[in-house]
Amino acid sequence: MVVFGVTGGVAAGKTTVAGELERLGARSLNADRMAHELLRPGSSVFDAVVSEFGRGVLGPDGRIDRRALARVVFPAVESGGGGPSPQLLRLQELLHPPVLQRCRRELDRFRAEGARAAVIDAPLLIEAGMEGMVDCLIVVTASEKTQLGRAKERSGLGPGQARARMRAQMTLAEKAARADYVIDGESPLEQMRARVREIWNEQVGA
């Protein structure tokens, strides 16, 4: 089974690439979705996050308010400088190990079921130490202007909030240097899909 890893910058176009791989037949794992599931009330990760950051990160419904949590983990980044804040690093310490464990378990299941390919869609794939889990690393790039515009349109993030998330990650240039393939996330949609199909044929076969 060929395992693709898809990563890149904020709103660079990862979802489009991962979605095309899934359409071609890859079994899909979305690290962000896993993290959100781990943060549901009643889980050990939920309890650890509330214990670490306080009940101020909870919404009226008793669930973790992602915007409130973001205000806690990104302030040092927003005020200047690069790299993740200490608060963000701590959150990642709580989230990354169980996400990696679940990814490994799911990949084992896919292999047992005879899947030809799988794709891990993860914005922090490299930072979380998942490189060793993939056979083919695809990095999707885009200009900062494009990333900021898409982040505003899709998630309602202002420029400061989006830049905070961008500065908390490894730079796109650093990610691209480690990639097996780099895809321009500003390319026309059909061109991006065609490039993904080329990569699929090279790695998995027609």
C-alpha angles and dihedrals in degrees: 000000000000113000115205121198116203120193141143142131131321109297092350096136105272093138092057092052095044090046092054091050089051090049089053090055109277119139107238134228120181112197094196091053090050091051091051091051090050089055094060117119114271097035123114090237091054090052092047093050093049090047091050101043104024135242090290088087091063125094126220089272092059093250125119110273104221093203091052091048090049090055088056099046101038107045097095090051094047092052091060143286129071136269131049121310120244088252092054092047089053092050089051090051088058097043108034101063096054091043091053091047092052092046091054091048093049093047090052089052092049090051092049089051091053099249115173095211145002133195128211111203106199130151090202097038094131096037091051093054096249097130091097090059095060133071096198124031117204119189119196116206136193137164119270090246091056093045092051092048094049093045090055093046098044104032105016091242117159120225093263093050093047093047089050090058092044093051091048090062133068109272119265090241090057092048093047090053089061097044129109088208132016119203123195105234091200093062119111111279096247091049090053091049091049091052091051090051090052091052091047092053092049095049105030106016133241 
